[in-house]
Amino acid sequence: MEDGLYHLRIDSPVGPLLISGTASVITAVSFTDQPAVDFPQAPALLLDCAQQLYEYFAGDRKVFDLPIAQEGTAFQQTVWQQLTAIPFGQTISYQQLARRIHNPKSIRAVGTTNGKNKLAIIVPCHRVIGSNGTLTGYAGGLWRKRWLLEHERTDLFTGLF
């Protein structure tokens, strides 16, 4: 079952997360409100992903080091790649993201693609906000987006005092 799809459900400060992937690639990290389910033993990669997420929530990890893949068009892949370039604790607007991909008129398409990201937190779509600084749209709910951004901003000051 080397190429099979596996799932691992973990608890987090923003609610349960469902990690999905194969033995060689993480394909999704999603918020779930579904009751806990027993899954077959997860491969080492999913356990590593869970550990990296725990480290992120503990404030000990700012960058994820995992093989990831999600299906999408060339445009979507470009947007998702740019999301991974947004530094921990920083935000950009949808308009800035559209400019970064050299397609300033694609603001709505960028927003739609952001919403189709299946790798929550790992591909940090929560770091994209409205041009006026407001929190807009987040598949996991705005309260989660706010929590993640506050977590990252707060963590920037850890150890300074």
Buried (B, 14 or more C-beta within 10 A) or exposed (E): EEEEEBBBBBEBEBBBBBBBBBBEEBBBBBBBEEEEEEBEEBBEBBBBBBEBBBEBBEBEBEEBEBEBBBEBEEBBBBBBEBBEEBEBBEBBBBBBBBBBBEBEEBBEBBBBBBEBBBBBBBBBBBBBBBEEEEBBBBBBEEEBBBBBBEBBEEBEEEEEE
